[in-house]
Amino acid sequence: MKNIIIVGAGEVGYNLASHLITENKNVVLIDKDSDKIKYASTHLDCITIKGEGNNIEILEKAGIENCDIFISATDSDEVNIISCLIVANEFNVPIKIARVRNLDYSKRNFFIKNNSGIDLLVNPEIEASKSIINSIIHGAVSDVFTFEGTTIQLRDIYIDPESKIAGLTLHNLKKKFNFPYIIAGILRDEKILIPHGDTKILEGDNIYIVGDEKNLDIFFKKIGLKIKRIKDIVIIGGGRIGEIVGNELTKLGKNVMLIEKDYDKCKELSEKYENIMIINSDITDKNIFEEENIKNYDLLIATTGNEELNILTAVYAKKIGVKRTISIINKSNYLSLASSLGIDATISTKLSSVSAILKFIRKGKVKSAYSIFDGKAEALEIVVNEGSPLVNKKIKEINLPKGALIVAVNRNNENYIPDGEFEIKINDNIIIFALHNVVEKIEQLLV
């Protein structure tokens, strides 16, 4: 069992701790804020300590001598970096991870390149921006999770009252659309279900579907979710995410307009990016929608620091005719609300960071790891190495825990949606969709 110390009980630290605790990891959470520590101690089953993460006495109290993974995720880049440097120099901790928001630290990777002992720098805004770009590349019709070196994807579809598949069982759905794909999970009433053939798809469900990119495009078209050309894009908010996404989209040949209410920020952005049209205006003034003909845009991305404003802006944009919308949302109770309101894709800086850290922690066995819907489930991409207990076993012979499902296999660049008779081979990339509380059992199965 791994011992993990997390400094910072904010959004990333708290949710990462919550995630790891359910995997039966020993977690110690440190924060100097009394209120955050009090909240964590009443909501999480872990040791909580009030104090500074760069204080050696506090670290020793937390059990740093027996620590396997040290993660510093406070709101201060400097505290996170210094804490990791102290741990690297004073203690023998195998993995040190720092959350940083300063783009200069992230881009230059100075501390890692110079063998400081910090193993990973995670920038929430960069991770969220990657997720946004990935969604746009695939048409922005849903949340999209991709897996290294394969064309296998996991997509999320909200079932609205007009959906062509509402009311169908998975068995009937397969008869109607008979090509390789699998419904890996269903989010219903805030709970993730691992479905079977008799499970009926209901209005209000979020279904998680896995398949080859081309097959999923066909499936989406048949159920009325057509991939549309995205050329003209408007970004609301000129913060870090808006800036990163806008710059990357211009490199992809997109026409980008960015709306930001802060004049000084607009001036700064206009001097840095000649290819982005910068508009100084407040999006809460609905006249801006008419003045800038926003209804004619293919996609609106709401990236402000106000989640409620992001939701309302995206909903209004869809109402006036914008084809696709993406919104930055972190609160879990807003995620299902956003889907029901017609927002096409939601991105969480919190979950993007958690996914990046989980992927790094599990490197070796796991190539990719995605946290799904506020950590209720995970999608794992695992390489089957020589000596693995999975080699030459049929899927029906593998003792997967209840709540886990092998949903896809990539072998020699060929994708398969396997049945029980499918036999796992060396070097296969397998995709597992699993409820969060069985991830540790999957890891044990791979030993």
C-alpha positions as CSV (number, residue, x, y, z in Angstrom):
1,M,0.0,0.0,0.0
2,K,1.5,3.3,-1.1
3,N,1.9,6.3,1.3
4,I,1.1,9.6,-0.2
5,I,1.5,13.1,1.2
6,I,-0.4,15.9,-0.5
7,V,0.3,19.6,0.4
8,G,-2.7,21.9,-0.3
9,A,-6.3,21.1,0.4
10,G,-7.7,23.2,-2.4
11,E,-9.7,21.9,-5.4
12,V,-6.8,19.8,-6.9
13,G,-5.3,18.6,-3.6
14,Y,-8.7,17.7,-2.0
15,N,-10.0,15.9,-5.0
16,L,-6.8,14.0,-5.6
17,A,-6.8,12.9,-2.0
18,S,-10.4,11.8,-2.3
19,H,-9.5,9.9,-5.4
20,L,-6.6,8.1,-3.9
21,I,-8.3,7.3,-0.6
22,T,-11.0,5.3,-2.4
23,E,-8.1,3.2,-3.9
24,N,-7.1,2.4,-0.3
25,K,-3.9,4.5,-0.4
26,N,-2.6,6.0,2.9
27,V,-3.0,9.7,2.4
28,V,-1.8,12.6,4.6
29,L,-3.2,16.0,3.6
30,I,-1.4,19.2,4.7
31,D,-2.7,22.8,4.6
32,K,-2.0,26.0,6.5
33,D,-5.6,27.0,6.2
34,S,-7.6,25.9,9.3
35,D,-11.0,26.0,7.5
36,K,-9.7,23.8,4.6
37,I,-8.2,21.3,7.1
38,K,-11.4,21.2,9.1
39,Y,-13.5,20.6,6.0
40,A,-11.1,17.8,4.8
41,S,-11.0,16.1,8.2
42,T,-14.8,15.8,8.3
43,H,-15.2,14.7,4.6
44,L,-12.1,12.5,3.9
45,D,-10.8,9.4,5.6
46,C,-7.2,10.5,5.9
47,I,-4.8,12.2,8.3
48,T,-5.0,16.0,8.1
49,I,-2.3,18.3,9.4
50,K,-2.4,22.1,9.7
51,G,0.9,23.6,8.6
52,E,3.3,24.6,5.8
53,G,4.4,22.0,3.3
54,N,7.9,23.5,3.2
55,N,8.4,23.0,6.9
56,I,10.6,20.0,7.7
57,E,9.0,19.4,11.1
58,I,5.6,19.3,9.5
59,L,6.8,16.9,6.8
60,E,8.4,14.6,9.4
61,K,5.1,14.7,11.4
62,A,3.3,13.6,8.2
63,G,5.6,10.6,7.8
64,I,7.8,11.8,5.0
65,E,10.5,9.1,5.8
66,N,8.1,6.4,4.6
67,C,6.5,8.4,1.8
68,D,6.2,6.9,-1.7
69,I,4.7,9.9,-3.5
70,F,4.9,13.6,-2.5
71,I,2.5,16.0,-4.2
72,S,2.4,19.8,-3.6
73,A,-0.7,21.4,-5.0
74,T,-1.1,24.7,-3.1
75,D,-2.2,27.9,-4.8
76,S,1.5,29.1,-4.7
77,D,3.8,27.9,-7.4
78,E,6.8,28.9,-5.3
79,V,5.7,26.9,-2.3
80,N,5.0,23.9,-4.4
81,I,8.4,24.0,-6.1
82,I,10.3,24.7,-2.8
83,S,8.4,22.0,-1.0
84,C,9.4,19.5,-3.7
85,L,13.0,20.7,-3.7
86,I,13.2,20.3,0.1
87,V,11.8,16.7,-0.1
88,A,14.2,15.9,-3.0
89,N,17.2,17.0,-1.0
90,E,16.4,16.0,2.5
91,F,14.4,12.7,2.1
92,N,14.3,9.6,-0.1
93,V,10.9,9.9,-1.7
94,P,10.7,8.2,-5.1
95,I,8.1,10.6,-6.8
96,K,7.8,14.3,-6.3
97,I,5.1,16.3,-8.2
98,A,4.4,20.0,-8.1
99,R,1.3,21.8,-9.4
100,V,2.3,25.1,-11.1
101,R,0.3,27.8,-12.8
102,N,3.1,30.0,-14.1
103,L,3.3,29.3,-17.8
104,D,7.1,30.1,-17.8
105,Y,7.7,27.3,-15.3
106,S,5.5,24.9,-17.3
107,K,6.9,25.7,-20.7
108,R,10.6,25.7,-19.8
109,N,10.4,22.7,-17.5
110,F,13.5,24.1,-15.9
111,F,13.4,22.2,-12.7
112,I,13.0,18.8,-14.3
113,K,15.7,19.4,-17.0
114,N,18.2,20.4,-14.4
115,N,17.8,17.2,-12.3
116,S,16.4,19.1,-9.3
117,G,14.5,16.0,-8.2
118,I,11.1,17.2,-9.2
119,D,9.6,14.4,-11.4
120,L,6.5,16.2,-12.8
121,L,5.2,19.8,-13.1
122,V,1.4,19.9,-13.6
123,N,-0.3,23.0,-14.9
124,P,-4.1,22.9,-14.5
125,E,-4.7,25.4,-17.3
126,I,-2.4,23.7,-19.7
127,E,-4.1,20.3,-19.0
128,A,-7.6,21.8,-19.5
129,S,-6.4,23.5,-22.7
130,K,-5.2,20.2,-24.1
131,S,-8.6,18.7,-23.4
132,I,-10.4,21.6,-25.1
133,I,-8.2,21.4,-28.2
134,N,-8.7,17.6,-28.3
135,S,-12.5,18.1,-28.2
136,I,-12.4,20.6,-31.0
137,I,-10.2,18.4,-33.2
138,H,-13.0,15.8,-33.0
139,G,-15.9,18.1,-33.7
140,A,-16.8,19.3,-30.2
141,V,-19.9,17.2,-30.2
142,S,-19.0,15.6,-26.8
143,D,-16.3,15.1,-24.3
144,V,-13.5,13.1,-26.0
145,F,-10.9,10.9,-24.4
146,T,-8.1,9.5,-26.6
147,F,-5.6,6.8,-26.0
148,E,-1.9,6.9,-27.0
149,G,-1.0,5.4,-30.3
150,T,-4.5,4.3,-31.1
151,T,-7.6,5.7,-32.8
152,I,-9.8,4.3,-29.9
153,Q,-11.9,7.0,-28.2
154,L,-14.2,7.3,-25.3
155,R,-17.0,9.8,-25.8
156,D,-19.8,11.1,-23.6
157,I,-23.3,11.6,-25.0
158,Y,-26.2,13.2,-23.2
159,I,-29.6,11.6,-23.9
160,D,-32.1,14.4,-24.4
161,P,-35.9,14.0,-25.0
162,E,-35.4,14.0,-28.8
163,S,-32.7,11.3,-28.8
164,K,-33.2,8.5,-31.3
165,I,-31.8,5.9,-28.8
166,A,-33.8,6.9,-25.7
167,G,-35.8,3.9,-24.5
168,L,-33.7,1.2,-26.3
169,T,-32.0,-1.5,-24.4
170,L,-28.3,-2.0,-25.2
171,H,-29.2,-5.3,-26.9
172,N,-31.7,-3.5,-29.2
173,L,-29.3,-0.7,-29.8
174,K,-26.7,-3.2,-31.0
175,K,-29.3,-4.7,-33.4
176,K,-30.1,-1.3,-34.8
177,F,-26.5,-0.1,-35.2
178,N,-24.5,-3.2,-35.8
179,F,-20.8,-2.2,-36.0
180,P,-18.0,-2.3,-33.4
181,Y,-18.6,-0.1,-30.4
182,I,-19.5,-0.6,-26.7
183,I,-21.4,1.3,-24.1
184,A,-18.9,1.2,-21.3
185,G,-20.8,3.1,-18.6
186,I,-24.0,5.1,-18.0
187,L,-24.2,8.1,-15.6
188,R,-27.7,8.1,-14.1
189,D,-28.8,10.1,-11.1
190,E,-25.2,11.0,-10.3
191,K,-24.1,7.4,-10.2
192,I,-22.1,5.4,-12.8
193,L,-23.6,2.1,-13.9
194,I,-21.7,-0.6,-15.8
195,P,-24.5,-1.7,-18.1
196,H,-25.5,-5.1,-19.6
197,G,-27.6,-6.1,-22.6
198,D,-30.9,-5.6,-20.9
199,T,-30.0,-2.1,-19.6
200,K,-32.4,0.5,-21.0
201,I,-31.1,3.9,-22.1
202,L,-33.2,6.6,-20.4
203,E,-33.8,10.3,-21.1
204,G,-31.3,12.2,-18.9
205,D,-28.6,9.6,-19.1
206,N,-25.0,10.4,-20.0
207,I,-23.7,7.4,-21.8
208,Y,-20.0,6.7,-22.2
209,I,-19.3,4.9,-25.6
210,V,-16.0,3.4,-26.7
211,G,-14.9,2.6,-30.3
212,D,-12.7,3.4,-33.2
213,E,-12.9,7.1,-34.2
214,K,-14.4,6.3,-37.6
215,N,-17.1,4.0,-36.2
216,L,-18.0,6.5,-33.5
217,D,-18.4,9.2,-36.2
218,I,-20.8,6.9,-38.0
219,F,-22.7,6.2,-34.8
220,F,-23.0,9.9,-34.0
221,K,-24.3,10.7,-37.5
222,K,-26.9,7.9,-37.3
223,I,-28.2,9.2,-34.0
224,G,-28.3,12.8,-35.2
225,L,-25.1,14.2,-33.7
226,K,-23.3,15.1,-36.9
227,I,-19.7,16.2,-36.9
228,K,-19.7,19.7,-38.3
229,R,-16.9,21.9,-39.8
230,I,-15.5,24.2,-37.1
231,K,-13.7,27.2,-38.5
232,D,-14.9,30.3,-36.7
233,I,-14.5,30.2,-33.0
234,V,-15.2,32.8,-30.2
235,I,-13.5,32.5,-26.8
236,I,-15.0,34.2,-23.8
237,G,-12.4,35.1,-21.2
238,G,-8.8,36.1,-21.8
239,G,-7.2,34.3,-18.8
240,R,-4.6,31.6,-19.1
241,I,-6.9,29.0,-20.7
242,G,-8.5,31.4,-23.2
243,E,-5.0,32.6,-24.2
244,I,-3.5,29.2,-24.6
245,V,-6.5,27.8,-26.5
246,G,-6.7,30.9,-28.7
247,N,-3.0,30.7,-29.7
248,E,-3.2,26.9,-30.4
249,L,-6.3,27.3,-32.5
250,T,-4.7,29.9,-34.7
251,K,-1.9,27.4,-35.3
252,L,-4.6,25.0,-36.5
253,G,-5.8,27.5,-39.0
254,K,-8.9,28.6,-37.1
255,N,-10.4,32.1,-37.2
256,V,-10.5,33.1,-33.5
257,M,-12.2,36.0,-31.7
258,L,-11.5,36.5,-28.0
259,I,-13.8,38.6,-25.8
260,E,-12.3,39.9,-22.5
261,K,-13.8,42.7,-20.3
262,D,-10.5,43.8,-18.8
263,Y,-9.0,46.5,-21.0
264,D,-5.4,46.1,-19.9
265,K,-5.6,42.3,-20.5
266,C,-7.0,43.0,-24.0
267,K,-4.1,45.3,-24.7
268,E,-1.6,42.8,-23.6
269,L,-3.2,40.0,-25.6
270,S,-3.5,42.1,-28.8
271,E,0.2,42.9,-28.6
272,K,1.1,39.2,-28.2
273,Y,-1.2,37.7,-30.8
274,E,-1.7,39.3,-34.2
275,N,-3.8,36.5,-35.5
276,I,-6.5,36.7,-32.8
277,M,-9.2,39.3,-32.9
278,I,-9.3,40.8,-29.4
279,I,-12.6,42.5,-28.3
280,N,-12.8,44.5,-25.1
281,S,-16.4,43.9,-23.8
282,D,-18.4,42.3,-21.1
283,I,-20.2,39.2,-22.2
284,T,-23.0,39.8,-19.8
285,D,-24.1,42.7,-22.1
286,K,-26.1,40.7,-24.6
287,N,-25.7,43.5,-27.2
288,I,-22.2,42.1,-27.8
289,F,-23.8,39.0,-29.3
290,E,-25.5,41.1,-31.9
291,E,-22.6,43.6,-32.5
292,E,-20.1,40.8,-33.1
293,N,-22.5,38.4,-34.9
294,I,-21.7,35.6,-32.5
295,K,-24.7,33.6,-33.7
296,N,-22.7,32.9,-37.0
297,Y,-19.8,31.3,-35.2
298,D,-19.2,27.5,-35.3
299,L,-18.1,27.2,-31.7
300,L,-18.1,29.3,-28.5
301,I,-15.7,28.4,-25.7
302,A,-16.5,29.9,-22.2
303,T,-13.3,30.0,-20.2
304,T,-13.9,32.6,-17.5
305,G,-13.2,32.0,-13.8
306,N,-17.0,32.2,-13.2
307,E,-18.6,28.7,-13.8
308,E,-22.1,30.1,-13.6
309,L,-21.3,32.7,-16.2
310,N,-19.7,30.0,-18.4
311,I,-22.8,27.9,-18.3
312,L,-25.2,30.8,-19.0
313,T,-23.1,32.1,-21.8
314,A,-22.9,28.7,-23.5
315,V,-26.6,28.1,-23.1
316,Y,-27.5,31.5,-24.6
317,A,-25.0,31.0,-27.4
318,K,-26.8,27.7,-28.4
319,K,-30.1,29.5,-28.2
320,I,-29.2,32.2,-30.7
321,G,-27.7,29.7,-33.2
322,V,-24.0,28.9,-32.3
323,K,-23.5,25.3,-33.5
324,R,-21.3,24.0,-30.7
325,T,-20.3,25.2,-27.1
326,I,-17.6,24.2,-24.7
327,S,-17.6,25.4,-21.1
328,I,-15.0,25.3,-18.2
329,I,-16.8,23.8,-15.2
330,N,-15.4,22.3,-12.0
331,K,-18.3,21.8,-9.7
332,S,-19.6,18.2,-10.0
333,N,-23.2,19.1,-9.6
334,Y,-22.9,21.5,-12.6
335,L,-21.5,18.8,-14.9
336,S,-24.8,16.9,-15.4
337,L,-26.7,20.2,-15.5
338,A,-24.5,21.5,-18.3
339,S,-25.2,18.4,-20.4
340,S,-29.0,18.7,-19.8
341,L,-28.8,22.3,-20.9
342,G,-27.3,21.4,-24.3
343,I,-23.7,22.3,-23.7
344,D,-21.7,20.0,-26.0
345,A,-18.6,19.5,-23.9
346,T,-17.4,20.4,-20.4
347,I,-13.8,20.7,-19.3
348,S,-12.6,20.7,-15.7
349,T,-9.2,22.1,-14.8
350,K,-9.5,20.0,-11.6
351,L,-10.1,16.7,-13.3
352,S,-7.6,17.4,-16.1
353,S,-4.9,17.9,-13.5
354,V,-6.0,14.8,-11.5
355,S,-5.9,12.7,-14.7
356,A,-2.4,13.9,-15.5
357,I,-1.1,13.1,-12.0
358,L,-2.8,9.7,-12.0
359,K,-1.3,8.9,-15.4
360,F,2.2,9.8,-14.1
361,I,1.8,7.9,-10.8
362,R,0.8,4.7,-12.6
363,K,3.4,5.0,-15.4
364,G,4.8,1.6,-16.5
365,K,1.6,-0.3,-16.2
366,V,-0.8,2.5,-17.4
367,K,-0.2,4.5,-20.5
368,S,-3.3,6.7,-20.1
369,A,-5.7,7.4,-17.2
370,Y,-8.8,9.6,-17.3
371,S,-10.9,10.6,-14.3
372,I,-14.5,10.4,-15.4
373,F,-17.3,12.6,-14.0
374,D,-15.7,14.0,-10.9
375,G,-13.7,10.8,-10.2
376,K,-16.7,8.4,-10.1
377,A,-15.0,6.2,-12.8
378,E,-11.8,5.9,-14.7
379,A,-10.7,4.9,-18.2
380,L,-7.3,3.2,-18.1
381,E,-5.1,2.2,-21.1
382,I,-2.8,-0.6,-20.1
383,V,0.1,-2.3,-22.0
384,V,0.2,-6.1,-21.6
385,N,3.9,-6.9,-21.1
386,E,5.6,-10.3,-21.2
387,G,4.9,-12.0,-17.9
388,S,1.6,-10.3,-17.4
389,P,-1.1,-12.6,-15.9
390,L,-3.4,-11.5,-18.7
391,V,-1.3,-13.0,-21.5
392,N,-3.0,-15.8,-23.5
393,K,-6.2,-15.5,-21.4
394,K,-9.6,-15.1,-22.9
395,I,-11.5,-12.1,-21.5
396,K,-14.1,-14.4,-19.9
397,E,-11.2,-16.1,-18.0
398,I,-9.9,-12.9,-16.5
399,N,-11.1,-12.3,-13.0
400,L,-12.0,-8.7,-13.4
401,P,-13.6,-7.1,-10.3
402,K,-17.3,-6.3,-10.5
403,G,-17.5,-2.8,-11.8
404,A,-14.8,-3.1,-14.4
405,L,-15.0,-3.9,-18.1
406,I,-12.4,-4.4,-20.9
407,V,-14.0,-2.3,-23.6
408,A,-11.4,-2.2,-26.3
409,V,-8.1,-3.7,-27.5
410,N,-5.5,-2.2,-29.8
411,R,-3.2,-4.8,-31.4
412,N,-0.7,-4.0,-34.1
413,N,-2.6,-0.8,-34.9
414,E,-5.8,-2.7,-35.3
415,N,-8.7,-1.9,-33.0
416,Y,-11.0,-4.5,-31.5
417,I,-14.2,-4.4,-29.4
418,P,-13.7,-7.7,-27.7
419,D,-16.2,-10.3,-26.6
420,G,-15.7,-13.0,-23.9
421,E,-13.8,-15.3,-26.3
422,F,-11.2,-12.6,-27.3
423,E,-7.7,-13.7,-26.2
424,I,-5.2,-11.2,-24.8
425,K,-1.7,-11.2,-26.3
426,I,1.7,-9.7,-25.4
427,N,2.0,-6.0,-26.4
428,D,-1.8,-5.5,-26.6
429,N,-3.1,-2.1,-25.5
430,I,-6.3,-2.7,-23.5
431,I,-8.8,-0.1,-22.5
432,I,-10.5,-0.7,-19.2
433,F,-13.6,1.3,-18.0
434,A,-13.9,0.9,-14.2
435,L,-15.8,2.3,-11.2
436,H,-13.4,4.2,-9.1
437,N,-13.5,1.9,-6.1
438,V,-12.2,-1.1,-8.0
439,V,-9.2,0.6,-9.6
440,E,-6.8,-0.7,-6.9
441,K,-8.0,-4.3,-7.5
442,I,-7.3,-3.9,-11.3
443,E,-3.8,-2.7,-10.4
444,Q,-3.3,-5.7,-8.2
445,L,-4.5,-8.0,-11.0
446,L,-1.7,-6.6,-13.2
447,V,1.1,-7.4,-10.8
